[in-house]
Amino acid sequence: MLNNHLINILLIEDEFDQRQLIKAILEAEHYQVTDVDNGELGVKLLEKKDFDIVISDWKLPGINGNQVLEQLKQSSPGTGFILITAHSDASHAINIIRAGADDYLPKPFDKNSLLFTIKKLVYSRQIESENNELKRQVKHRSKLLDMIGQSSAMNKLYQRIEKAAPTNATILITGESGTGKELAARAIHQLSHLNNSPFLPVNCAAIPESLAEAELFGAEKGAYTGAHKNRIGKLESAHNGTIFLDEVGELPLLIQSKLLRFIQEGTINRVGSNQEIKLNVRIVTATNRALLEEVEKGNFREDLYYRLNVIPVVIPSLRNRQEDIFPLIQHFIKVCCLENNMPIKQLSAPALKAMLAYSWPGNVRQLRNTVERLTLLSLENTISLDDVDELELHQANDESNFILPQQGINWEIHEKDCLLQALSHCNNNRTQAAKLLGLGYKAFLYRLDKYQIS
């Protein structure tokens, strides 16, 4: 409940003694009260100042209480209105409420009736405000699209997205492959002021290096062999919208420098042209690479890294939000069944246990692919452990699989081999390789140095 000190009440009553009595009662309860003796003054005050509640007598000199109510509903529909009337019959009360009053007080009334009516109105407005805020949050959260999960890690991600989206800052989304970086980028766009403008995703890894400049910045006719007409680049196509540069770490250094210039200046030059084109484009990027490591290796510009990473958004891996796996499985089963006109299938308890035990190195993308395969290939309406066993998921995460040979092993050779295999699986991404082995990053680097693995 709101503190009475924060509630401003406008009291309109032409009888001096009555007005002073009501004001004294309200101020004793710590309400903030402004009083006037006629409707015209009341309406003028409402035009200048916001009030939470108006209490007005029905019979007033000049414009009456009903006319005050009419003006109030036009200028400040959120303000509560209580009408004081000497007519206590039911029909008159109904007409007052129909006209838009929140409540009425029939004369004569006592102190308790007055305070109860006000508290009832304050409480109902507070509930209404909370419901509207809840609806706003639900509508707001629904724009997070297909991002599913209520784990602590995901709630932190939602909060970061909701804070970052309304800004104009560049955003760098990082996370392992398959975690849903494009979904996060789309959510950022949908929650931004650009949500009615284009959202243009670009997979930088799929652009041939020789065409990267023309693809992003456009090209004039005749700028290179095969350029038979002017070409609009991706950045220009995203004007007044959002461009999502996925796998931004794959961009060649030359293109990185041009992208940096665009972020700083807001202008581009098409290939083969000296004319500058001013653009308004929100830039969101993503990578599964450790860009700081790429900076150290000279593969990525340090100044561009810091310009892209104004607001970092980290997508958690599926193994770091295991409580979300079951809701995701249910969602993917339902979607797959609906898309293929099948009855909704269930997952048996043993099958679910096996899937929860798996580490899902491919994250949500791998989980979705696996669930779709199980749903489509299962012969029964319940997906069984046998169905899951055919995919050999449990073996991939069975830490007891390793059996020490009778003759023993050379531990250092085995450890070095594990390090090399982890790096190979993760495309030499040290951060991901360390996670794959369950090692801290510094511990992983120590072992690389120990075996002189560069």
N, C-alpha and C positions, 0 to 999 in steps of 0.2 A: 504494500500500500504506500502511496506517495505521502511524504511528509506534508502536514498541513501548511507549514511555512512556505511551501513551494506552490500552493494553490491560490491563484488570483481570482477573486470574485467581484463582479460588477453588480451592485445592488441598485435597482431603479424603483423608488417608492416615493410618492408625492406627500404622504402623511409624515410629518416631521418626527413625531413621537414613535411611530411604528418603525420608521427607518433607523432611528437611533438605537432602538431596542434590538432590532435584528443585527445591526452592525456590532453592537456590544457583545451579543451572544457569539457571533462568528469570530470576532477578534479574541475573545476569551479562549477560543479553541485554536488560536494561532493562525487562522486564515488571513490572507491579505485582502482587505476589503476597500473598494472604491465605491462611494455612494453618490447618486445624483437624484434630483427630485422630478425629472421629466424625461420622456422618451427621446426627444430631440437630442438632449445632451448625451444620453446613453448611446445613441447611434453614432454621434460624433466621436465619442471615446472609443467605440469599437473599431472605428476606421483608423485610429491612431495607435491603439495598443491591443495586444493579445490578452484575452482572458480565458480562463479554463471553464468558468461557469458564469452565466447571467441569471440573476434572480430578479424577476420583474413583476410588479403589480399589473393586473389586467386593465383596470381603470386608471388612466393617466391623463393629465392635461395635454392637449395636442395629440400626438400619435399615441395609440394605446399599446398594450402589451402584445397583442396579436401582430400589430404592424412592426413592432421591434423584432419579434420572432421572424417575420418574413424577411426583413433586412438582414438579420443575423444569418439565416440559412443561405443567403446569397453571398455574403461577404466572408463568413467564418463558419462553415458547416461543421467543423470539428468542435466547436464550443458547445458545452452543455447548457441547457435552458430549462429553468424551473419557473412556472407561472403561478403567481399568487392570485387567487380569485375568491370572491364572496359567493360564487355560484358553485355549490357543492353537489349538484345533481349529476347523475351518471352521464347523461347525454352531453352535457357541457364538457365534462372531463374527457370523453371520447373525442370530441371535436378538437380539444386542445392538443391531445396526443397525435391525432391525425394531421394536425397542422405542422407537426414537427417538434413539439416540446418533448423533453425527456421525462418530465414529471410535473405534477402540480400540487400546490398546497391550498386546501380550502380554508378560508377564514371562518372562525378563529383557529389558530394552530398554536401549539405549545413549543417550548424549546426542544424537547426530545424529538418531536415530529420533524422540525426544521433540520436538526443535525442528522437524523436518520436518513432523510431524503437526500441531503447533500452527500453523505458517506456512501449511500447506495449508488448515486450517480457517479461518484469518483471511482468506486470499485468497478462498475460496469464499463466505464471508459478505459480503465486500466486493463481489464480483461480484453476488451476490444483491441486496444493498442498492442497487447502481447500477441493476440491471434494474428493481427495484421503483420507484425514483425515475423512471426513464425511462418506465415504464408510467403512472405518475402524471402525468408531464408530458404524455404523449400524450393521456391521458384528459382532462387539464385543457385542453390546446390544442384538443381536438376540440369543446369547448364554445364555441369561437370561431365555431361554426356555419359559414356559407357565406363567411366572409372568406378569400379565396384570394390567395396571393402570399407569396413568400419574399424579396422585395427588402429592402434595408436600411431603407427607409421603413416598410414593413409590419411588419418585426420590431420596430422601435421602437414602432409602434402597439400590437402585441401585448403588449409589455412594459408599456406605460403602462396598458392595459386590465387586465392581470393584477395590477398594483399597486393600481389604483383600485377594482377590483371588490369586494374584501373589506371595504372601509371603508364608513362610513355617510355619507360626504361627498356633497354635491351635485356633479354633473358636467355640464360644458357641452361638448358635442361640436360642433366647427365644421368646415366644409369646404364645397367647392363642391357644387352640386346633382349628384346621381347618384353620389356617392362611396361611399355605403353607411353613412350615419349611423345609420339604424335598426338595421342589422346589428350595428354596434358597441354600440348601446344594449342589444340583446338579449344580446350576449356578456357585457356587464357584469352583466346580471341573472343569467345562467346561472352565472357564476363567483362570484356573491355568496352569502351565507347565506340569501338570500330566494328561491333558485332553485326551491323547491317552492311558491311563492306566486304570485299573479297578476302578469303583466307587461301593462300597459295602455298601448298607444300612442295618442296623441292628436295629430291634425294641427290645430294652433292656427289655421293659415291658413284652414282650411275651416269654422271656427265663425263664424256671423254675430255681429257685435258685440253685437246686442241680446240674444242668447241665451248669450253667453260666460259670464256669471256663473253662471247656472243650470246650464249644461253642466258647468262645472268644480266648483262648490261645492254644487250641488243646490238644490232649492226646495221649500217647503211648499205644500200644497194651497191654492189661492186666492191665491198670492203675486203672480200676474200673470194677465192674460187668457189663458185656455186651460190654466191649471194646474189640472186637474181632480183631481189626486192628488199625493201626495208624490213628489218626484223625487230619486233618488239621483244625486249628481254623480260625475264621473270620479275625483276624489280619494278620495271615500268608497269607491268601487268598488275602488280599488287598495289598500285598507287591508291592512297587513302585507305589501305587495308593492312593486312598482316602477311608477311612472308615467313614461312617456316623452313629454315635451312637445316635439313637433317643431315647427319654425318658431316658437319661443317669442318671437321678435322681432315677431311679428304681433299679440301680445296688446295690447288697449287699455290705456291707462295706469291706469284704474280697476281692472282685473283684475290688473295688475302689482302694485298696492299690496296687494290682497288675497292674492295669491300670496306676496308678501314676508312678510306677517303670518303666513301658515301656516308658512312655513319657520322663522320665528323662534319662534312659539308652539306649533306642532304642532296647532293647533285650527282648525276652520272653523265658520262659521255659514251654514246654508242660507238662501237668499233668502226673506225673510218670517218668519225665526225669530231669536230672540235666544239660543237655546240653543246653547252651544258643544259641538262634537263633537270629541273627542280622537282623532287618527289617527296611525298609524305608517306612513309612506309614504316610500320612497326616491325622490328626484327626480333624473331624468336629463333634460337638455334638449338641444336642438340648434338650430342656425340656420346658414343660408348667408349671413347678413348680417354686416356688420362692426358688432357691437353697440356698440363704443366710439364709432364715428361716429354711431350712432343716439342714444347718450347725449349727445354734443355737440349734436346737433340738437334734443334735448328729446323724442325719440320713445321713449326707453327709460330707465327709472329707473336711476341710477347705483348706488344701494344694492342694488337687485335684481341688477344685473349682477355685482357682486362676491360676492353670496351664491350665485348660480348657478355662478360660475366658480371654485369652490374647487379643483376639479381639472379643468384644461383637457385635452381630448382632441382632437387635430387629425387629421382624416382626409386623407391625401395625395391629390392629384389623380392621375389616371391618367398624365398626361404626366410626372409626377415619379416614376413607378415603372414605366417602360416595360418593364423585364424581366419584369413580371408579366402583360403583355398576352397573350403566347402561351399560358401556362397557363390564363388566363381564357377565351380563345377555345376551347381544347380542352374545358374544362369545360362551357361553354355549348353547344357542338356536341353533346356527349354527352348532356346533360340534355334538349336539344330533341329529339334523335333517339329517346331512350328514351320521352319523353312522347308522341311521335307514332308509336310503333311502326315506326320507320325504321331501316335499317342505319346504323351509325355512319359519318358522312362524314368526309372528310379535307379539309385546306386545302392547295392547291398552294403551292409556294415563292413564285412571283410574287405570288399573292394575299396571302400572309402578309406579304411585303415591303411591299405597298401599305397594308395595315392597320396595320403597325408605323410607317409614315411619317406616319400621320394623328394629329392632336393630341387627338382625342376630347374636345371641350369639354363634352360631356354625361357624360363619365366612364364608370363601369362600367355605369350604366343604359343609356346610349347604345350602348356596346359590346355589351351583352347583346341589346338590341333588334335591332341590326344583324346579329349572328351568327345569331339566330333567323330573321331574314328571309332571309339567305343560305342557311341550312340548308334552309328550307322551300321556297324558290323555285328552288334549284339543281336542274337536271335530271339531273345526273350525281352519282356518289358522291364526286367530288372537286370542291370549290368552286374555280372558276378565277378568273383575273384578270379575265376578261370579266364574270363575275358581280359582282365587286367594282366594276369600272368602271361598271356600270349604276347604282350608288349614288352615283357621282361623289365618292367620299371623297377620292381623291388631289387633286382640285381644291381641296377645302376647305383643304388644308394645303400647297399648292404655293406656296412663297414666290417662285418665279420667274414667277408668273402676271402680275405687274404689268409693263406695258410703258410706258416713258416716251414720251409723245407727242412728235412731231417738233417741235411748237411749244413744248414744255416745259410746266411747271406752276407755279402759285403755291404754293410750298412751305408757307407759313404757313396758307393756306386748307386745303390738303390735310392738314396735321398737325392743325389744329383739327377738321376733319371726322372724322379717325380717332379723336380723343379723344372726340368726341360719340357716334360710333357705338359705341365700346367701352363707354361708360357706359350707352348704351341697351340693348346686348346683355346687360349685367350688372345691369340694374335699379338703376342708379346706385350699385352697390357699387364703391367706388374700388379696394379691394384686388384684386378680381377683374378689374376693367378694366385695371389696371396689368399684371397677369399676362397678360391677353389680348394686350396690345401688347408683351410682353417687356420691360417697363420696371420699374426699381426703384420702390418706392412713393414715395420722396422725389422722384425724377426725374419721376414722373407728377404729383405735386402741384405741382411747379415749373411744369410745362407748363399745368396747369389755371389756375394763378395768372397765367401769362404771357398766356393768352387770356381771362382773367377769366370762366372757366367755373365756376359755382357749383352 
